[in-house]
């Protein structure tokens, strides 16, 4: 694989990765739908500036970790096609990072949205 020749090429490659992730990876599609729901709820609840910062950070953090998890899993599948206990641990830990961020994001969402809904 060749190295990027320019910053613009690197940006284009990153956008290609995002497009692939959101169009072809089921977890990307699910995360995008959840993000859209969170944004719609935030608009509907008229949350404040600092609350928006938390919501957008949570969305970005979970999606970024999901992208990394997908990249790690794909790389592991190429490096080791057969079952390997260390590869399983690597994949499990990457998935756990996404789950941890999602759980914390849900808690933050409850703290922000529950009082406004109730």
The first five atom37 places (N, CA, C, CB, O) and aatype in JSON, in Angstrom:
{
  "aatype": [20, 20, 20, 20, 20, 20, 20, 20, 20, 20, 20, 20, 20, 20, 20, 20, 20, 20, 20, 20, 20, 20, 20, 20, 20, 20, 20, 20, 20, 20, 20, 20, 20, 20, 20, 20, 20, 20, 20, 20, 20, 20, 20, 20, 20, 20, 20, 20, 20, 20, 20, 20, 20, 20, 20, 20, 20, 20, 20, 20, 20, 20, 20, 20, 20, 20, 20, 20, 20, 20, 20, 20, 20, 20, 20, 20, 20, 20, 20, 20, 20, 20, 20, 20, 20, 20, 20, 20, 20, 20, 20, 20, 20, 20, 20, 20, 20, 20, 20, 20, 20, 20, 20, 20, 20, 20, 20, 20, 20, 20, 20, 20, 20, 20, 20, 20, 20, 20],
  "atom_mask": [
    [1, 1, 1, 1, 1],
    [1, 1, 1, 1, 1],
    [1, 1, 1, 1, 1],
    [1, 1, 1, 1, 1],
    [1, 1, 1, 1, 1],
    [1, 1, 1, 1, 1],
    [1, 1, 1, 1, 1],
    [1, 1, 1, 1, 1],
    [1, 1, 1, 1, 1],
    [1, 1, 1, 1, 1],
    [1, 1, 1, 1, 1],
    [1, 1, 1, 1, 1],
    [1, 1, 1, 1, 1],
    [1, 1, 1, 1, 1],
    [1, 1, 1, 1, 1],
    [1, 1, 1, 1, 1],
    [1, 1, 1, 1, 1],
    [1, 1, 1, 1, 1],
    [1, 1, 1, 1, 1],
    [1, 1, 1, 1, 1],
    [1, 1, 1, 1, 1],
    [1, 1, 1, 1, 1],
    [1, 1, 1, 1, 1],
    [1, 1, 1, 1, 1],
    [1, 1, 1, 1, 1],
    [1, 1, 1, 1, 1],
    [1, 1, 1, 1, 1],
    [1, 1, 1, 1, 1],
    [1, 1, 1, 1, 1],
    [1, 1, 1, 1, 1],
    [1, 1, 1, 1, 1],
    [1, 1, 1, 1, 1],
    [1, 1, 1, 1, 1],
    [1, 1, 1, 1, 1],
    [1, 1, 1, 1, 1],
    [1, 1, 1, 1, 1],
    [1, 1, 1, 1, 1],
    [1, 1, 1, 1, 1],
    [1, 1, 1, 1, 1],
    [1, 1, 1, 1, 1],
    [1, 1, 1, 1, 1],
    [1, 1, 1, 1, 1],
    [1, 1, 1, 1, 1],
    [1, 1, 1, 1, 1],
    [1, 1, 1, 1, 1],
    [1, 1, 1, 1, 1],
    [1, 1, 1, 1, 1],
    [1, 1, 1, 1, 1],
    [1, 1, 1, 1, 1],
    [1, 1, 1, 1, 1],
    [1, 1, 1, 1, 1],
    [1, 1, 1, 1, 1],
    [1, 1, 1, 1, 1],
    [1, 1, 1, 1, 1],
    [1, 1, 1, 1, 1],
    [1, 1, 1, 1, 1],
    [1, 1, 1, 1, 1],
    [1, 1, 1, 1, 1],
    [1, 1, 1, 1, 1],
    [1, 1, 1, 1, 1],
    [1, 1, 1, 1, 1],
    [1, 1, 1, 1, 1],
    [1, 1, 1, 1, 1],
    [1, 1, 1, 1, 1],
    [1, 1, 1, 1, 1],
    [1, 1, 1, 1, 1],
    [1, 1, 1, 1, 1],
    [1, 1, 1, 1, 1],
    [1, 1, 1, 1, 1],
    [1, 1, 1, 1, 1],
    [1, 1, 1, 1, 1],
    [1, 1, 1, 1, 1],
    [1, 1, 1, 1, 1],
    [1, 1, 1, 1, 1],
    [1, 1, 1, 1, 1],
    [1, 1, 1, 1, 1],
    [1, 1, 1, 1, 1],
    [1, 1, 1, 1, 1],
    [1, 1, 1, 1, 1],
    [1, 1, 1, 1, 1],
    [1, 1, 1, 1, 1],
    [1, 1, 1, 1, 1],
    [1, 1, 1, 1, 1],
    [1, 1, 1, 1, 1],
    [1, 1, 1, 1, 1],
    [1, 1, 1, 1, 1],
    [1, 1, 1, 1, 1],
    [1, 1, 1, 1, 1],
    [1, 1, 1, 1, 1],
    [1, 1, 1, 1, 1],
    [1, 1, 1, 1, 1],
    [1, 1, 1, 1, 1],
    [1, 1, 1, 1, 1],
    [1, 1, 1, 1, 1],
    [1, 1, 1, 1, 1],
    [1, 1, 1, 1, 1],
    [1, 1, 1, 1, 1],
    [1, 1, 1, 1, 1],
    [1, 1, 1, 1, 1],
    [1, 1, 1, 1, 1],
    [1, 1, 1, 1, 1],
    [1, 1, 1, 1, 1],
    [1, 1, 1, 1, 1],
    [1, 1, 1, 1, 1],
    [1, 1, 1, 1, 1],
    [1, 1, 1, 1, 1],
    [1, 1, 1, 1, 1],
    [1, 1, 1, 1, 1],
    [1, 1, 1, 1, 1],
    [1, 1, 1, 1, 1],
    [1, 1, 1, 1, 1],
    [1, 1, 1, 1, 1],
    [1, 1, 1, 1, 1],
    [1, 1, 1, 1, 1],
    [1, 1, 1, 1, 1],
    [1, 1, 1, 1, 1],
    [1, 1, 1, 1, 1],
    [1, 1, 1, 1, 1]
  ],
  "atom_positions": [
    [[0.85, -1.17, 0.0], [0.0, 0.0, 0.0], [0.89, 1.23, 0.0], [-0.96, 0.0, 1.22], [1.86, 1.3, 0.75]],
    [[0.55, 2.18, -0.84], [1.37, 3.39, -0.95], [1.0, 4.4, 0.12], [1.22, 4.02, -2.34], [-0.12, 4.43, 0.63]],
    [[1.97, 5.23, 0.43], [1.77, 6.29, 1.42], [1.04, 7.46, 0.76], [3.14, 6.76, 2.02], [1.21, 7.71, -0.44]],
    [[0.21, 8.18, 1.55], [-0.47, 9.36, 1.02], [0.56, 10.37, 0.52], [-1.38, 10.0, 2.11], [1.58, 10.61, 1.17]],
    [[0.27, 10.95, -0.64], [1.18, 11.95, -1.19], [0.88, 13.34, -0.66], [1.1, 11.94, -2.7], [1.76, 14.21, -0.66]],
    [[-0.32, 13.57, -0.22], [-0.68, 14.91, 0.22], [-1.73, 14.82, 1.33], [-1.21, 15.75, -0.95], [-2.34, 13.78, 1.57]],
    [[-1.9, 15.96, 1.99], [-2.92, 16.06, 3.02], [-4.3, 15.81, 2.43], [-2.87, 17.43, 3.7], [-5.12, 15.11, 3.03]],
    [[-4.57, 16.38, 1.26], [-5.87, 16.19, 0.62], [-6.14, 14.73, 0.29], [-5.95, 17.03, -0.66], [-7.27, 14.26, 0.41]],
    [[-5.11, 14.01, -0.11], [-5.27, 12.58, -0.37], [-5.59, 11.84, 0.92], [-3.99, 12.01, -1.01], [-6.41, 10.92, 0.92]],
    [[-4.95, 12.23, 2.02], [-5.23, 11.6, 3.31], [-6.67, 11.87, 3.73], [-4.26, 12.12, 4.38], [-7.35, 10.98, 4.24]],
    [[-7.14, 13.1, 3.52], [-8.52, 13.45, 3.86], [-9.49, 12.65, 2.99], [-8.76, 14.97, 3.68], [-10.49, 12.13, 3.49]],
    [[-9.21, 12.56, 1.7], [-10.07, 11.78, 0.79], [-10.13, 10.31, 1.23], [-9.55, 11.88, -0.67], [-11.2, 9.7, 1.22]],
    [[-8.98, 9.75, 1.62], [-8.96, 8.37, 2.1], [-9.79, 8.2, 3.37], [-7.53, 7.92, 2.35], [-10.48, 7.2, 3.54]],
    [[-9.71, 9.19, 4.26], [-10.51, 9.13, 5.49], [-12.0, 9.17, 5.17], [-10.13, 10.29, 6.43], [-12.78, 8.42, 5.76]],
    [[-12.4, 10.05, 4.24], [-13.81, 10.1, 3.85], [-14.24, 8.8, 3.18], [-14.05, 11.28, 2.9], [-15.38, 8.36, 3.37]],
    [[-13.35, 8.18, 2.41], [-13.67, 6.88, 1.82], [-13.91, 5.84, 2.9], [-12.54, 6.41, 0.88], [-14.81, 5.0, 2.79]],
    [[-13.1, 5.89, 3.95], [-13.29, 4.97, 5.08], [-14.61, 5.21, 5.78], [-12.15, 5.11, 6.06], [-15.3, 4.25, 6.13]],
    [[-14.96, 6.47, 6.0], [-16.25, 6.78, 6.64], [-17.41, 6.31, 5.77], [-16.37, 8.29, 6.91], [-18.35, 5.7, 6.27]],
    [[-17.33, 6.59, 4.47], [-18.4, 6.18, 3.57], [-18.56, 4.66, 3.6], [-18.11, 6.68, 2.12], [-19.68, 4.15, 3.68]],
    [[-17.44, 3.94, 3.52], [-17.52, 2.48, 3.57], [-18.15, 2.02, 4.88], [-16.12, 1.86, 3.4], [-19.04, 1.17, 4.88]],
    [[-17.7, 2.59, 5.99], [-18.18, 2.18, 7.31], [-19.69, 2.38, 7.44], [-17.46, 2.96, 8.41], [-20.39, 1.48, 7.89]],
    [[-20.18, 3.55, 7.03], [-21.6, 3.85, 7.21], [-22.5, 3.19, 6.16], [-21.81, 5.32, 7.17], [-23.7, 3.07, 6.37]],
    [[-21.93, 2.75, 5.05], [-22.74, 2.09, 4.02], [-22.69, 0.57, 4.07], [-22.29, 2.55, 2.67], [-23.64, -0.09, 3.66]],
    [[-21.58, 0.01, 4.57], [-21.39, -1.44, 4.47], [-21.3, -2.19, 5.79], [-20.17, -1.7, 3.7], [-21.43, -3.41, 5.81]],
    [[-21.08, -1.49, 6.87], [-20.94, -2.15, 8.17], [-22.24, -1.97, 8.96], [-19.73, -1.58, 8.96], [-22.68, -0.85, 9.19]],
    [[-22.84, -3.07, 9.37], [-24.12, -3.01, 10.07], [-24.01, -2.17, 11.35], [-24.61, -4.43, 10.42], [-24.92, -1.41, 11.68]],
    [[-22.89, -2.31, 12.06], [-22.72, -1.51, 13.28], [-22.61, -0.02, 12.96], [-21.49, -1.97, 14.05], [-23.04, 0.82, 13.75]],
    [[-22.04, 0.31, 11.82], [-21.98, 1.71, 11.39], [-23.36, 2.26, 11.11], [-21.1, 1.85, 10.16], [-23.67, 3.39, 11.48]],
    [[-24.18, 1.47, 10.46], [-25.55, 1.88, 10.15], [-26.35, 2.06, 11.44], [-26.25, 0.84, 9.22], [-27.09, 3.03, 11.59]],
    [[-26.19, 1.11, 12.37], [-26.89, 1.19, 13.65], [-26.44, 2.42, 14.44], [-26.65, -0.11, 14.48], [-27.27, 3.16, 14.98]],
    [[-25.12, 2.65, 14.51], [-24.6, 3.8, 15.26], [-25.07, 5.11, 14.64], [-23.07, 3.75, 15.31], [-25.36, 6.06, 15.36]],
    [[-25.14, 5.17, 13.32], [-25.61, 6.38, 12.65], [-27.09, 6.63, 12.97], [-25.41, 6.27, 11.12], [-27.49, 7.78, 13.19]],
    [[-27.88, 5.57, 13.01], [-29.3, 5.71, 13.35], [-29.47, 6.18, 14.8], [-30.04, 4.38, 13.13], [-30.3, 7.04, 15.08]],
    [[-28.69, 5.61, 15.7], [-28.77, 6.02, 17.11], [-28.33, 7.48, 17.26], [-27.89, 5.1, 17.99], [-28.93, 8.23, 18.02]],
    [[-27.29, 7.87, 16.53], [-26.84, 9.26, 16.57], [-27.94, 10.2, 16.08], [-25.56, 9.44, 15.72], [-28.17, 11.25, 16.67]],
    [[-28.61, 9.82, 15.0], [-29.7, 10.65, 14.46], [-30.83, 10.78, 15.48], [-30.23, 10.06, 13.14], [-31.39, 11.86, 15.64]],
    [[-31.16, 9.69, 16.17], [-32.19, 9.74, 17.21], [-31.78, 10.65, 18.36], [-32.49, 8.32, 17.73], [-32.59, 11.42, 18.87]],
    [[-30.52, 10.55, 18.78], [-30.03, 11.39, 19.88], [-30.08, 12.86, 19.48], [-28.6, 10.98, 20.27], [-30.45, 13.71, 20.29]],
    [[-29.7, 13.15, 18.25], [-29.73, 14.55, 17.79], [-31.17, 15.05, 17.7], [-29.04, 14.68, 16.42], [-31.46, 16.18, 18.09]],
    [[-32.06, 14.22, 17.2], [-33.48, 14.61, 17.12], [-34.04, 14.86, 18.53], [-34.31, 13.53, 16.4], [-34.77, 15.83, 18.74]],
    [[-33.7, 14.0, 19.47], [-34.16, 14.18, 20.85], [-33.57, 15.46, 21.45], [-33.77, 12.96, 21.7], [-34.26, 16.19, 22.17]],
    [[-32.31, 15.72, 21.16], [-31.67, 16.93, 21.67], [-32.34, 18.18, 21.12], [-30.18, 16.94, 21.32], [-32.55, 19.15, 21.85]],
    [[-32.67, 18.16, 19.84], [-33.37, 19.3, 19.24], [-34.75, 19.45, 19.86], [-33.48, 19.13, 17.69], [-35.16, 20.55, 20.22]],
    [[-35.46, 18.32, 20.0], [-36.8, 18.35, 20.57], [-36.83, 18.81, 22.01], [-37.42, 17.0, 20.47], [-37.78, 19.46, 22.44]],
    [[-35.8, 18.47, 22.76], [-35.75, 18.87, 24.17], [-35.1, 20.23, 24.37], [-34.99, 17.83, 24.97], [-35.04, 20.73, 25.49]],
    [[-34.62, 20.81, 23.3], [-33.98, 22.13, 23.38], [-32.88, 22.17, 24.44], [-35.02, 23.21, 23.67], [-32.89, 23.0, 25.34]],
    [[-31.94, 21.26, 24.31], [-30.88, 21.19, 25.3], [-29.93, 22.38, 25.15], [-30.1, 19.87, 25.17], [-29.88, 23.01, 24.1]],
    [[-29.19, 22.67, 26.22], [-28.28, 23.8, 26.25], [-26.95, 23.5, 25.56], [-28.04, 24.23, 27.67], [-26.69, 22.37, 25.13]],
    [[-26.14, 24.52, 25.48], [-24.85, 24.41, 24.79], [-23.96, 23.33, 25.38], [-24.12, 25.75, 24.83], [-23.4, 22.51, 24.65]],
    [[-23.82, 23.32, 26.7], [-22.94, 22.32, 27.32], [-23.51, 20.92, 27.18], [-22.74, 22.65, 28.81], [-22.76, 19.95, 27.04]],
    [[-24.81, 20.8, 27.2], [-25.43, 19.49, 26.99], [-25.17, 19.02, 25.56], [-26.95, 19.55, 27.27], [-24.91, 17.84, 25.33]],
    [[-25.24, 19.93, 24.59], [-24.91, 19.6, 23.2], [-23.47, 19.09, 23.1], [-25.11, 20.83, 22.28], [-23.2, 18.13, 22.39]],
    [[-22.57, 19.73, 23.82], [-21.17, 19.3, 23.79], [-21.04, 17.85, 24.26], [-20.31, 20.21, 24.66], [-20.32, 17.06, 23.65]],
    [[-21.74, 17.51, 25.33], [-21.69, 16.14, 25.84], [-22.31, 15.15, 24.85], [-22.41, 16.05, 27.19], [-21.76, 14.08, 24.6]],
    [[-23.46, 15.51, 24.3], [-24.15, 14.62, 23.36], [-23.28, 14.39, 22.12], [-25.52, 15.21, 22.94], [-23.09, 13.25, 21.7]],
    [[-22.74, 15.46, 21.55], [-21.91, 15.32, 20.35], [-20.61, 14.58, 20.64], [-21.6, 16.7, 19.76], [-20.15, 13.8, 19.81]],
    [[-20.03, 14.83, 21.81], [-18.82, 14.09, 22.18], [-19.12, 12.59, 22.29], [-18.25, 14.62, 23.51], [-18.37, 11.76, 21.78]],
    [[-20.22, 12.25, 22.95], [-20.59, 10.83, 23.09], [-20.81, 10.18, 21.74], [-21.85, 10.69, 23.95], [-20.34, 9.07, 21.5]],
    [[-21.53, 10.85, 20.85], [-21.77, 10.32, 19.51], [-20.44, 10.1, 18.79], [-22.67, 11.29, 18.68], [-20.19, 9.02, 18.25]],
    [[-19.6, 11.12, 18.8], [-18.31, 11.01, 18.11], [-17.42, 9.93, 18.7], [-17.59, 12.33, 18.15], [-16.76, 9.2, 17.97]],
    [[-17.4, 9.83, 20.02], [-16.53, 8.87, 20.69], [-16.97, 7.43, 20.41], [-16.52, 9.13, 22.19], [-16.14, 6.57, 20.11]],
    [[-18.26, 7.17, 20.51], [-18.76, 5.82, 20.26], [-18.53, 5.42, 18.8], [-20.27, 5.72, 20.62], [-18.08, 4.31, 18.52]],
    [[-18.84, 6.32, 17.88], [-18.66, 5.99, 16.46], [-17.18, 5.8, 16.14], [-19.26, 7.1, 15.57], [-16.82, 4.88, 15.4]],
    [[-16.31, 6.65, 16.68], [-14.88, 6.5, 16.43], [-14.37, 5.15, 16.96], [-14.09, 7.65, 17.08], [-13.6, 4.47, 16.29]],
    [[-14.81, 4.78, 18.17], [-14.4, 3.48, 18.7], [-14.97, 2.32, 17.88], [-14.85, 3.35, 20.16], [-14.29, 1.31, 17.69]],
    [[-16.18, 2.47, 17.4], [-16.78, 1.43, 16.55], [-15.98, 1.27, 15.25], [-18.26, 1.76, 16.23], [-15.78, 0.16, 14.76]],
    [[-15.53, 2.39, 14.7], [-14.69, 2.33, 13.5], [-13.38, 1.62, 13.79], [-14.42, 3.75, 12.97], [-12.94, 0.77, 13.01]],
    [[-12.74, 1.96, 14.91], [-11.5, 1.29, 15.29], [-11.72, -0.2, 15.54], [-10.9, 1.94, 16.54], [-10.91, -1.03, 15.13]],
    [[-12.82, -0.53, 16.2], [-13.15, -1.92, 16.45], [-13.3, -2.68, 15.13], [-14.44, -2.03, 17.28], [-12.79, -3.79, 14.99]],
    [[-13.98, -2.09, 14.18], [-14.17, -2.72, 12.88], [-12.83, -2.91, 12.18], [-15.12, -1.89, 12.0], [-12.57, -3.96, 11.6]],
    [[-11.98, -1.89, 12.22], [-10.66, -1.99, 11.59], [-9.83, -3.1, 12.24], [-9.92, -0.64, 11.68], [-9.18, -3.88, 11.55]],
    [[-9.85, -3.16, 13.56], [-9.09, -4.19, 14.28], [-9.61, -5.57, 13.93], [-9.17, -3.97, 15.82], [-8.82, -6.48, 13.66]],
    [[-10.93, -5.75, 13.92], [-11.5, -7.05, 13.58], [-11.13, -7.47, 12.16], [-13.01, -7.01, 13.74], [-10.78, -8.63, 11.93]],
    [[-11.22, -6.54, 11.21], [-10.87, -6.87, 9.82], [-9.4, -7.24, 9.69], [-11.2, -5.69, 8.9], [-9.05, -8.18, 8.99]],
    [[-8.54, -6.49, 10.37], [-7.12, -6.8, 10.33], [-6.84, -8.16, 10.96], [-6.32, -5.71, 11.06], [-6.07, -8.95, 10.41]],
    [[-7.46, -8.44, 12.09], [-7.29, -9.74, 12.75], [-7.74, -10.88, 11.84], [-8.08, -9.78, 14.07], [-7.09, -11.93, 11.79]],
    [[-8.83, -10.68, 11.12], [-9.34, -11.72, 10.23], [-8.39, -12.01, 9.09], [-10.69, -11.32, 9.68], [-8.32, -13.14, 8.61]],
    [[-7.64, -11.01, 8.65], [-6.66, -11.23, 7.58], [-5.4, -11.88, 8.14], [-6.31, -9.9, 6.9], [-4.84, -12.79, 7.52]],
    [[-4.95, -11.43, 9.29], [-3.72, -11.95, 9.89], [-3.88, -13.4, 10.32], [-3.31, -11.1, 11.08], [-2.97, -14.21, 10.15]],
    [[-5.05, -13.73, 10.86], [-5.27, -15.08, 11.4], [-6.68, -15.53, 11.01], [-5.09, -15.11, 12.95], [-7.66, -15.16, 11.65]],
    [[-6.77, -16.34, 9.97], [-8.08, -16.79, 9.5], [-8.72, -17.81, 10.44], [-7.96, -17.37, 8.11], [-9.93, -17.8, 10.65]],
    [[-7.89, -18.69, 10.99], [-8.42, -19.7, 11.9], [-8.55, -19.11, 13.3], [-7.51, -20.97, 11.92], [-7.97, -18.06, 13.61]],
    [[-9.31, -19.81, 14.14], [-9.48, -19.38, 15.52], [-8.12, -19.34, 16.21], [-10.45, -20.31, 16.28], [-7.31, -20.26, 16.08]],
    [[-7.89, -18.28, 16.95], [-6.69, -18.17, 17.79], [-7.09, -17.47, 19.08], [-5.53, -17.38, 17.04], [-7.74, -16.42, 19.03]],
    [[-6.72, -18.03, 20.23], [-7.17, -17.45, 21.51], [-6.71, -16.01, 21.72], [-6.68, -18.3, 22.65], [-7.45, -15.22, 22.32]],
    [[-5.53, -15.65, 21.26], [-5.06, -14.27, 21.44], [-5.85, -13.32, 20.55], [-3.55, -14.16, 21.13], [-6.21, -12.22, 20.98]],
    [[-6.13, -13.73, 19.32], [-6.94, -12.9, 18.41], [-8.33, -12.7, 19.01], [-7.04, -13.55, 17.0], [-8.89, -11.61, 18.91]],
    [[-8.88, -13.74, 19.61], [-10.2, -13.62, 20.25], [-10.16, -12.57, 21.36], [-10.65, -14.98, 20.82], [-11.07, -11.76, 21.48]],
    [[-9.1, -12.59, 22.17], [-8.96, -11.62, 23.25], [-8.86, -10.2, 22.67], [-7.72, -11.93, 24.13], [-9.5, -9.28, 23.19]],
    [[-8.07, -10.02, 21.62], [-7.92, -8.7, 20.99], [-9.28, -8.2, 20.5], [-6.92, -8.77, 19.8], [-9.65, -7.05, 20.75]],
    [[-10.02, -9.07, 19.81], [-11.34, -8.68, 19.3], [-12.31, -8.39, 20.45], [-11.92, -9.79, 18.41], [-13.07, -7.42, 20.38]],
    [[-12.28, -9.2, 21.49], [-13.18, -8.99, 22.62], [-12.89, -7.67, 23.33], [-13.05, -10.15, 23.61], [-13.82, -6.96, 23.72]],
    [[-11.62, -7.35, 23.5], [-11.26, -6.1, 24.17], [-11.67, -4.9, 23.32], [-9.75, -6.06, 24.47], [-12.16, -3.91, 23.85]],
    [[-11.46, -4.98, 22.0], [-11.88, -3.88, 21.12], [-13.39, -3.69, 21.18], [-11.43, -4.17, 19.65], [-13.88, -2.56, 21.23]],
    [[-14.13, -4.8, 21.19], [-15.59, -4.71, 21.3], [-16.0, -4.17, 22.67], [-16.24, -6.09, 21.06], [-16.96, -3.42, 22.77]],
    [[-15.27, -4.55, 23.71], [-15.57, -4.06, 25.06], [-15.37, -2.55, 25.16], [-14.7, -4.78, 26.09], [-16.1, -1.87, 25.88]],
    [[-14.38, -2.02, 24.44], [-14.16, -0.57, 24.45], [-15.38, 0.16, 23.89], [-12.9, -0.2, 23.63], [-15.8, 1.19, 24.43]],
    [[-15.94, -0.38, 22.82], [-17.15, 0.23, 22.23], [-18.31, 0.12, 23.22], [-17.52, -0.46, 20.88], [-19.03, 1.09, 23.44]],
    [[-18.48, -1.06, 23.81], [-19.58, -1.26, 24.74], [-19.45, -0.32, 25.95], [-19.63, -2.72, 25.2], [-20.44, 0.26, 26.4]],
    [[-18.24, -0.18, 26.47], [-18.02, 0.71, 27.62], [-18.41, 2.14, 27.26], [-16.55, 0.65, 28.08], [-19.11, 2.8, 28.03]],
    [[-17.95, 2.62, 26.12], [-18.28, 3.99, 25.69], [-19.79, 4.13, 25.48], [-17.53, 4.35, 24.39], [-20.36, 5.18, 25.79]],
    [[-20.43, 3.1, 24.95], [-21.88, 3.16, 24.72], [-22.63, 3.21, 26.06], [-22.34, 1.94, 23.89], [-23.6, 3.96, 26.19]],
    [[-22.21, 2.42, 27.03], [-22.86, 2.43, 28.34], [-22.72, 3.8, 29.0], [-22.26, 1.33, 29.26], [-23.7, 4.34, 29.5]],
    [[-21.52, 4.34, 28.99], [-21.31, 5.67, 29.59], [-22.13, 6.72, 28.84], [-19.79, 6.05, 29.56], [-22.68, 7.63, 29.45]],
    [[-22.22, 6.59, 27.51], [-23.01, 7.53, 26.72], [-24.49, 7.45, 27.05], [-22.8, 7.28, 25.23], [-25.18, 8.47, 27.1]],
    [[-24.99, 6.25, 27.29], [-26.39, 6.09, 27.68], [-26.63, 6.75, 29.03], [-26.78, 4.59, 27.73], [-27.65, 7.42, 29.21]],
    [[-25.73, 6.57, 29.97], [-25.87, 7.2, 31.28], [-25.87, 8.72, 31.14], [-24.73, 6.74, 32.23], [-26.69, 9.41, 31.74]],
    [[-24.94, 9.24, 30.33], [-24.92, 10.69, 30.09], [-26.22, 11.14, 29.45], [-23.71, 11.08, 29.2], [-26.78, 12.18, 29.81]],
    [[-26.72, 10.36, 28.48], [-27.98, 10.69, 27.84], [-29.14, 10.71, 28.83], [-28.28, 9.69, 26.73], [-30.0, 11.59, 28.77]],
    [[-29.16, 9.75, 29.74], [-30.22, 9.73, 30.75], [-30.14, 10.95, 31.66], [-30.13, 8.43, 31.6], [-31.16, 11.55, 32.0]],
    [[-28.93, 11.32, 32.05], [-28.76, 12.49, 32.91], [-29.25, 13.76, 32.2], [-27.28, 12.65, 33.31], [-29.85, 14.63, 32.82]],
    [[-28.99, 13.85, 30.9], [-29.39, 15.05, 30.15], [-30.88, 15.03, 29.82], [-28.58, 15.17, 28.85], [-31.58, 16.03, 30.01]],
    [[-31.38, 13.89, 29.34], [-32.73, 13.88, 28.74], [-33.85, 13.54, 29.73], [-32.76, 12.89, 27.62], [-34.95, 14.06, 29.59]],
    [[-33.6, 12.7, 30.71], [-34.68, 12.3, 31.63], [-35.36, 13.48, 32.31], [-34.15, 11.36, 32.68], [-36.59, 13.55, 32.31]],
    [[-34.6, 14.41, 32.88], [-35.28, 15.55, 33.53], [-36.12, 16.35, 32.55], [-34.25, 16.46, 34.18], [-37.17, 16.88, 32.93]],
    [[-35.7, 16.46, 31.31], [-36.44, 17.25, 30.32], [-37.7, 16.5, 29.86], [-35.54, 17.58, 29.11], [-38.72, 17.11, 29.57]],
    [[-37.6, 15.18, 29.8], [-38.75, 14.37, 29.37], [-39.79, 14.28, 30.49], [-38.29, 12.94, 28.94], [-40.99, 14.33, 30.25]],
    [[-39.29, 14.13, 31.72], [-40.2, 14.02, 32.86], [-40.71, 15.39, 33.26], [-39.5, 13.35, 34.04], [-41.49, 15.5, 34.21]]
  ]
}
